[in-house]
């Protein structure tokens, strides 16, 4: 106990409460302890410290799978994490909503989903345990994506060619301009594009799509002040063909 305490900078008292099952192990600590002795974790469930909903049969080794890339494409463009760690996803498409449910279960485990329909919009709500998992594991901030100027997780920027294209197409399906090779995103600044589009441009350039530009669009006002929408475009016709070929390939998930 003393050696483990020093090695991982943990409280001896806390280690004993976990050892004696008077409290659950924090997920990040459990992962680090297991890695240090080459053990594979098999979890029955994870939950927050409060009596919130749980994730049954949780999956925590998900960074390598394509579905987590697809998940972020949708979450960062049509979803988010609210100030209380609840996760939400809004779409006009029933197919997109059903696909998102499949992706979440595939990536994270069995988790309750509350579906609400208002006019032509479908919103999926997930409990705070998923929000905590995303913020702790991937460093995503809670609250407004625009105000936080959220960017892409590093593992997506450093992923394989196919996974990068999967993210690009997923983001386009959410925020793309119909019949155009362009993606729209909002910025809290009226003079500087959002980090999300800058990172997307970086990913496209890494795929030798070099005609990418980010241009200003309209200004709008919220309670937080004035914001601007920005449009990322691919200008070269040959590069547009490459994009549309991948759109056809990965768009089949939603047909």
CORBEL-V545879 format. One record per helix or strand of 3 or more residues. SS is the DSSP state (h for helix, s for strand). FROM is the first residue (numbers start at 0). TO is the last residue. If there is no record, write none. Layout:
{{SS | FROM | TO} {SS | FROM | TO}}
//
This chain:
{{h | 1 | 7} {h | 11 | 18} {h | 26 | 35} {h | 65 | 77} {s | 78 | 80} {s | 86 | 90} {h | 93 | 107} {s | 112 | 117} {s | 120 | 125} {h | 127 | 137} {h | 144 | 147} {h | 153 | 156} {h | 160 | 174} {s | 181 | 186} {h | 194 | 205} {s | 211 | 221} {s | 224 | 233} {h | 236 | 253}}
//
